[in-house]
């Protein structure tokens, strides 16, 4: 039994080594983004760089309060916003993240999330209007894990869990002030589906916020902020 477990462990380490040699960049769209608990707890001290990025797919808020990125079988035009990160010791980080996301290399049937290398759109640092493509590891949520008719999951139509979940919990008054200044800066854009964008152009309603098109606006942290009494 011990020999079998050791063999499985060595196989996983070998697969991770091969994966890191192929790509050492990661994309996060949930609690591993900056200013959230898991970022501070697990990867903050290991980060080398952080850039804004976008991945094609659909974003759901899962029952436990974490997001799940679904990559449909057919290509879609919906973008999910997140952060692209690079690390000083990416192999060690990959091992940590695989454990955190319940991903088992070589055994996807027993995994909760799946790690996939996907093409992303990345904003160039200090020049948000400039974009380039980059590959990164993304922990995706299998579509077959969704409950029947998605009754227990909530679609985040704007593709931004950072906005949907509301502000990260601040520790001090200074953190509160910082959070107010940096919550939805000029880099973290609201992504609107191209079809909706065409509707806006036709009706000359470019100033209308995305919450008017969102079936989950009553659950959205950004929407609650907009209507919070002074």
Protein Blocks (a to p, Z undefined) as FASTA:
>chain_A
ZZmmmmmmmmmmmmmmmmmmmoccdcdfblmbghiaklmmmmmmmpfbdcddddeddddd
dfkopacddddfbdcfbdcdddddddfblmlmmmmmmmmnopaehilmlpmbdcdddddd
dddehilkbccddddddddddfklpcehhlmbccdfkopaklmnopaddfbfklmmmmmm
mmmgcklccdddfklmmmmmmnopakpcfklmpcklmmpmklmmmmpcZZ
